[in-house]
Amino acid sequence: MVDQGTEDQYLKRRVTTGCYEVDVSNANEIWKSETVLFFYLPTLAAQVAFMLLSTRILYYLLRPLNQPRLVSEILMGILISPELFGSSALSEVLTPLKSILTTETISYVGLIYMVFLAGLDMNFDTIFLRGRKKATSIAIAGVVIPMFCGGFIYALALKMYKGPSEYWANFDTPKAYMFWTLILSITGFPMVSHILADLKLLYTGLGRVTLTTAMISDFYNWVMFAMLVPFAINGGNAIYSVLSTIIYVLFCFVLIRPYLVDIIVRKTNQNEWDNNGLFIVVMGAYASAAVTDLLGTHPVVGALIYGIMIPRGKFTHLLIERSEDFGVVYLAPLFFGSCGIRLRAIYVIKTQGLGLVLFLLLLSFLPKILSTIIATQFYGMSVLDGLSIGLLMNTKGILPILMLNSAWDKQILSVESFSILTIAVLIMTMMAPLIINAIYKPRKLYKQNKLKTIQNLKAEVELRILACVHNPRQATGMINMLEAYHTTKLSPLRVFALQLVELSGHTASLLASHIHKYNQQQSVGAQALTKAQEDLESITNIFKTFAAINEHSNVEIIAAASSYSTIHEDIYNVSQEKQANLIFLPFHKQSNIEGILETANTVFQEINRNVMRDAPCTVGIFVDRGLASLFKVNLRVVMVFIGGPDDREALAVAWRMSKHQGVQLSVVRILMFGEAAEVDVMSQVESHGLLSVVLDSEKQKELDDEYVSAFRLKAVSNEDSIAYSEKEVRCREDIPEVLNEIDQIGYDLYIVGEGAGRNCLILSELMKWTDCPELGVVGDILASNSFGSSSSLLIIQQYGIGGMVFENTNITHQPKEHDSGTVFVEL
């Protein structure tokens, strides 16, 4: 039994009335408001400054938890809610009553731009043409099942809410059911792509399925928003709005888009775009939003349609680069701030009880996850994969916040339902990266098997190489080296060409939506590509030509778009996903027309070092000085062997190359005597002990002798194209002299080990003077311009033993843990 006072409280709170004074300045027939310079402009500037600052602080605090920007923006909205600010002086400055209407109006400028970007993210080729049956089925199940379950959850919520039944009867309407169910069925594709990229899962099998599923689901969500929400707001009369919107969409794509595409393509190819032209294009989104608003649907529908109409490529990249900060960084937080002003989370918990709120939140989380798990079972996927995809499909974007604000404004949802759904959107998006990082990509220790090396790889087993490149020039050099590998039907070569692309901000989801189109022809309206897309197309052609010429070679092209500071993790994940035996990395310097190595990008060196620290397989750094194609000339290769696991691995790589009929291999073993043979015990004596270091050095020498003897017996004795010789070194000055003597012969390619595990005193001392320690002592000498060599160079680090700790670098890393026979890598 509810007393009359409580019932009046519930019934009266449906309408909130606010009164404020307006001082009209210089009133006339047009202007009948106060001067914006005295109140509205300073207030707006204060709001933007506070929201921008708080959003940035929250974003950087949450970055270690892989949280997307949306989470920090919603939390910022909660921070300025009346329940936290109340009637404080800060609240009066930032959210005065008379500024709310102005703030919300301006916030819609940022909202329309964000939805315009959502349209740019959508790829119809993926949705309609290339969407796989598995992804489409999961997307449909993830939309339909949560909608049905959402109806039951909302009915249960109305039964369990505390308060007079007369009050809740006002919200027991088809409109309320429609909004509740649609919000639970939504997936935010941009949020999913950013989370996958942060977790380094974007290029795994799970990531590809999730990305395609999220894009299809997001498209379905926007269609339902455009088609169903007008009925929830306007009732039966909305049929005219929906039909007129459909006609407008057809008009845009049939009549307007061909002319728009022609203008954009022509001006982009001729590089005629300036800020004024880009401004006109952006204003098209607001013009389209005004049209759909006049037709009776939401303005953002017009912005979405306009974004889909824009052709992808170089122009899209330019447009986002020039205008993203305006809409996303400065104006979008105003929209989330207006959402926070409406939130009454503390009030709902006090009146309804924390238990009921948590129960409804739990029920809201389950439908999407369960439906995805069920759908994935039909395609033989594991429960863990289904759970991970379900968590990602629960990730929300801008659309549910937009729907919640509309439902509030139209009094379709109650304070309780609005607050619970807002909290649900926040928690769903926050929990996805946290849980997936714990259950699917846990930071566990991967046990690495030392048999997974080229040295222990059987000759008749397929060789799987991950070739990483940044641009087509590096791809050409990499191909010339890959041609040296002997392939047969029993011993094929499988190459995974990985283009490394640096991306940041909103463009990450844009490229992610196109990243699988490298082997597809350009669609109608294709225009000048971005630099990354141009490079990807060129790299694809280069590697496809290689695969076409080599009968027993297969090539798969992949593009990894990530921040350069973490892109090495993408290389790790792709290597493990493809079970690669060998990773090839390009050197950070490239040869100019005079044959001198010049720095192309110092960041490339940092990437190489990061990969070498914890690589899941053997790593090779390729220094290209214009290595010629094997189809044009024979390749003269020399392998310089000093000793240690890296040199044995380098000899195994050279041995495999020597089986090609166009390769002439010379192996030069450098024997250490006298001063040069002294063991470096001081660098490792503290961690391993003096006796252990000495015994390990002797063990390494035995392994070197054993492997070199096997090579001489099996290869040198049976092949005329293989030569073996030995050189003596007695002091540090002899090393450059011996290398210079070798270089006088004029080889095309050096293959040397990076040098870990040698325990040689003079090499350890020389290591302190190297410019590029990732190449090792010998590699650094050969790659230096002062040495004067014109030969290309391949540096090999053996998997399981190599892994240097580079000094004088700002890159933070976790060192490997070594064990006899096993290496543990923390990922």
C-alpha positions, 0 to 999 in steps of 0.5 A: 500500500503506497501512501498519498504523499509517495503517490503524488511524488511519483506523479508530479516528477514526470514534468520538471519546470524551470524558470529563469530570467532573460534580459533582452538587449536591443530588442527588435522584430528579429532579435528578442533575446539577450546578448550572447556575449555576456552569458551564453558564450562565456558559459559555453566556453567554460563547459567545453573547457571543463568537459574537454579537460575531464574527458582527457584526464579520464581517458588517459587514466583508463587507457591501461584498461583498454577503455575506449573514449566513449567510456570517459565521455559517459563518465564525464557526463556522470560527473556533472550530473546534479546528483554529484554537483547538486547546487554547488557553485561549480554547478551554477557556473557549468550547468545553469538552468538557462544554458541547458537549451543552448548547450544541447542545441550546440551539442547536436552539431557534434552529434550529427558529425559523429553520426556522419563519421559512423556512415563513413565507417560502414562498408556496403561491400562487407555488409551485402556482398562479402559478409560471410554466412557465419558473421551474418548469422551471428549478427542477426541472432545478436539483434533479434534474440536480445530484442525478444528477451528485452521485452520480457526483461522490461515487463519484469522490471515494471512488475518489480519497480517500487511505486504506485501502479498508476505511475508505472502504467504511464510507461507500460506502452509499446513505445517504451518496450520498443526503446528498451529492446532496441537499446539492448540489441545495439552493437557499436562497430567503431567501439568494437574495432577500437577495442579489438585493436587495443587488445591486439585481436584485430587480425586474429580469426576471432577479430575478423569474425567479430569485426564483420559481425559488428559492422553488419549488426551496426548497420541493422541497428541504424536501419531499425532506428530510422524505421521504427523509432519514428513510430515510437515517437509519432505513432501511426502518422510516422508511416508518412515520415518513413516512406518519405525518408525511403524516397529521400534515400533512393533519391540520394543514391540514384541521383545525387551520389553519382554527381557527388562521387564524380566531383570528389574523385576528380578534385581528389585526383587533382589535389584541388581540395582546400579548407573551403571545399572541405567545409562545404562537404561537411556542411552537406551532412548538416543539410542532409540532417535538416532534410530528414528532420523536416521529413519527420525522422531524426536529423542524424539519419540524414547525416548517416545517409550522407556519410554512406554516400561519400566515396572511400579513399584519400578524400575520406582520410583527408576529410577526417584528418582536417575536421575530426577535432572539431566534431569529436573532440570539442563538441561531442562531450557536450552531448554526453554532458547533456546525458549526464544532466538527466541521470539520476543513478543515486536516486534510483538506487535509493528508491528501488534498492541496489539489489533490484538495480544489479539484478536488472543490469545482469539481465540486460547483459545476458541476452546478447552474450547467450545469443552469440554463444548459441549462434557460434555453436552452429559453426563449430566455434568454442564457447570461449570464442562465443563468449568473447564475441558476445562481450564485444557485441555488447559494446555500445556506441553513440546510438543507445545514448541518442535513443535514451535522450530521445526517450527521456525528452518524449517521456517514453521511459521513466527515470528508473529505466533511463538511469538503469539503461545508461549505467548498463551501456557504460558497464557493458562497454567497460567490461568487454575489454577487461573480461576478454583480456582476462579470459581470451587473451590472458597475460599468461606465460606461454611455454615456448618449445626450442625445437620450433627453430629453422635449425630443427625444422625438417627439410620436407616441412612447409616453411612459413615466413611472416614478411613485415614491410612498411612500403612497396620498396621494402616489399621488393627487396624482401621478395628478392630475398624470398626468391632464394628459398628452394621450394618443392612440392614436399617443401613448399613456402608460405609467405604472410606479407604483413604491411605495418600501418600507423593509425590513430584516432577515428581512422582506425575503424575506417581502415579496419572496415576496408582492410580485408579488401586488398584482393578486391577490385575497387567498387563504383566511385572508387577514388584516389587511395590513401598512402596506406591503401596505395602501399597496400595495393602495390605490396599486394601486386608485388607478392602476388607476382611472386606467388604466380612465378613460384609454383610451390609458394603461397602468399597471404597479404595482411595489413596491421593498423596500430600505433607504432608503440604497440604494433610489435604485439600485432606482429606477435599475434599474427605470427602465432595465428599463422604459426610462422617459423620465421619473421623478417623485418626491414632495417630502419635504413635504406640505400640511396642512389650512391649506395649509402644507408640513410635513416628512413624512420627511426621508429622502424628501429624501435619496432624491430627491437621490440619484436626481437625482445619477445618474438614467438619465433626466429627473427631476421632483420633484412638490410637491403642494399639493392639485392637483385632478383634471382630470376635475373642473376645468380645469388652469391651468399656468404654466411659468417659463422663465429658461434652460438645459437644465433649463428647456428640458426643463421647457418640453417637459414643459409643451408636452406637457401643453398638448395636453390640452383641459383644460389652459390653459398660460401660459409666462412667460419671464424675461429677464435684464438688467444685474446679473442677466445677469452670468455666473458664471465663478468656480464653473466656471473652474477645471474648464472655463476662463474662455473655455469657460464664457463660450462655453458660456453664449452657446451655452445662450442660443442654444439657449434662443432657438431652442427658445422660438422653435420653441414660439411658432411651433408652439404659441402661434400655433396654440392658443388655450389657450396664452399666452406673455409675458416679464418683465424682471429686472435684479437679485436683488430682482426675482426674488421680485417677478416670481414674486409677480406671476405667483402673483397670477393663481392658477395650479394648477401651476408647471412650472420647471427645476431650473436646472443650466447657467444660469451666472447669477451672482445665481442661483448666489449665491441658491442658497447660501441655499436650504433645498431645493437639489434644487428650484433657486432658483426652485423653492425660492422657490415651495415655501417657506411664506413665499412664500405660494403655494397652487399645486402645483409640478413641478421638472424636471431634464433627463437628461444635463445636470442632476445637482447636487452637494448640500452639507451632506449625509451621503450619499456618492456618486460624481459624474457625469463630463461629456463633450460630448454624453455622460454616463457614470454609474457604477452 
